[in-house]
């Protein structure tokens, strides 16, 4: 084995394979004669909304003062009531002295708004964030319960983990919404977050248990021999060390949770996936939208990986 | 100070029961240094761990300063405040600096203020000869330094008794001396010590009394002179012949 093995041929090979894959995909798509409409996608991120400004009564336009891009229109009603309306100069619909009826359009004010993709992304993010927090709390409690000396507590945690890990998340979401949601009168968001948190919590519990058991027993013995109680030992000695060990699998679990959150679209929560489906029904740009949605998930998950990578390096100071 | 009465510790394996400590009775006076020697698997470490309740013994009594560990009402954490322990593998807290290792239990258990705890910690680091390492993490220290920190950590609780469980067995030979020096100094200052060790030189020089254990029982007790010059029991003679 040559210690100074050159890496650039392999880099080129990698690039060639990727390019071939892309070209192959492109060629196949051409065969089925699909009309790409990428230009339809950006408006679903941000769009310029035009709000019509209307006259609140029957009356006349007394004055139009144009000041650059905006104009101030002064309106007078038949009973001499005066109202001024600000509109954009470009789209002005009336002229001075014109008579108008109630709800006639005077002009427009346009404003950039978040499109369905951005709103869906935001829903996915906050849904996953809240579910993650609950999953962490649940997983911590269940993980500690799994290493408890008490048989009942251990048994409860075991039943929880086994039930959750043995059933599909999709079915759990249906149960949470159609069964528990109906019985306890819960909103769809609560059901969605609850199902995600319970699901991820079971996996976090196993990760936490493994992390705690990976700390040498000598650490507990040293702490206990100094007179520290078991809870103190857990909080000050075991959990901080375990946390460092479980950070990589834990972050993997949370990345999974973000991806699994796409399943809550089946109970009509408008997350990123559901937004994508809705956009397709109005644009028929199926290929473009799903590719964009996938890219947006990828962006969020890779950002999270980067944050965790940074945290790992920070925590490595005592190594 | 320590009174052990007929202590038995059983370990239950698959279908077998091992009598790791088998009816040990002894007393340790205040200020006395007792060294426990014996072949590996003789139960000496297990017996030591029974003294601060890290192992729960099956039968008998261990009475420390008038408190019986076998009594269910005894608060073991109170007892442990008075009984420091030093381990073979140091067991320093790797995620805390040396100073934090020394102050943590003082603050949590003795409820000392940060300032008082740190003063105490720095004084002890001075005593064990590594004041400059206060802000390092344990992984940056040599084995000998780590063990001295571990001794300082136990001393920070101001215990009345110190237990040493083979404190030099995991060290490189050249670092054994520095740890033994700290222990000798402690003995001179009048600390009550129970030391499980293979360091016969230390036993000979520092011990007031030597216990020889084999198969969970105390085989022979005596002063170092007695032990190393005219041992009575055949088992003791055999052991000493092999280690000396």
Interface residues (C-beta under 8 A of the other chain):
Chain A: X216 X218 X219 X221 X222 X223 X224 X225 X226 X227 X228 X229 X232 X236 X237 X240 X241 X244 X317 X318 X319
Chain B: X52 X54 X77 X78 X80 X81 X83 X84 X85 X87 X89 X91 X92 X93 X94 X95 X96 X97 X104 X105 X108 X109 X137 X138 X139 X150 X153 X154 X157
